[in-house]
Amino acid sequence: CAKFRFLPLSDESIHSRLKFIAEKENVPISQEICEALTETSGGDMRKAITYFQNAVHLYGGEDLTANDIYDVAGVVPPSAVEPFWKAVQSKRFEAMEAAVKDLMCNGYAAEVLLKQIVADVIGTKYLEETDDVRRALIAQLC
């Protein structure tokens, strides 16, 4: 059995195909939804199409939002993680504790949340002062 490893497709390639599919299926698709689909699929066209199809079936095509895509993909929405990062940047334990409790009370899986936090730290999405050496050390821990 041969394993095939494909490189992630560009955002533009995925966006254009999703827009083509949405047009043929008469389902509106916004730029926000396209971005959520490319983010959650990690450059995998099949995942992006599957997430889109499932979201349309679950939530209907007319009022589809990026949060619907995150929900179908099993990902914590960025809007839910941002308060956590603001609390971390405040360097106040009470704020961090409250942010973590809020995330847990909203029912987000700890494993998914931790994976997203690690990805954010490695990509320095929220911690701009994190240098390459620190990111490498964090990656080794994971």
CORMOJO-V554907 format. One record per pair of residues at least 24 apart in sequence whose ideal C-beta (glycine too) atoms are under 10 Angstrom apart, sorted by the first residue. I is the first residue (numbers start at 1). GAP is how many residues later the second one is. Records with the same first field share a line. If there is no record, write none. Layout:
I = GAP  GAP
//
This chain:
6 = 37  38  39  40
7 = 36
8 = 30  33  34  35  36  37
9 = 29  32  33  34  35  36  39
10 = 28  33
11 = 24  26  27  28  32
12 = 26
13 = 25  30  32
14 = 24  27  29  30  31  33  34  35
15 = 33
17 = 28  31  32
18 = 27  30  31  33  34
21 = 27  28  31  32
22 = 30  34  39  42
25 = 27  28  31  36
26 = 35
27 = 25  26  28  29  33  34  35  37
28 = 33  34  35  36
29 = 27  32  35
30 = 34  35  36
31 = 35
32 = 32  33  34  35  37
33 = 31  32  33  35  36
34 = 32  35
35 = 31  34
36 = 28  29  30  31  32  33  34  36  37  39  41  42
37 = 29  32  33  35  36
38 = 31
39 = 27  30  31  34  36  39
40 = 26  29  30  32  33  34  35
41 = 28  32
42 = 31
47 = 26
48 = 25
51 = 24
73 = 39
74 = 34  35  38
75 = 33  37  38  40  41
76 = 27  30  32  33  36  37  39  40  41
77 = 29  31  39
78 = 38  42  47  48
80 = 26  28  33  36
81 = 27  32  35  36  39  44  45
82 = 44
84 = 29  32  33  36  42
85 = 32  35  36  40  41  42
86 = 40
88 = 29  33  38  39
89 = 37  38  39  40
114 = 28
115 = 27
118 = 24
//
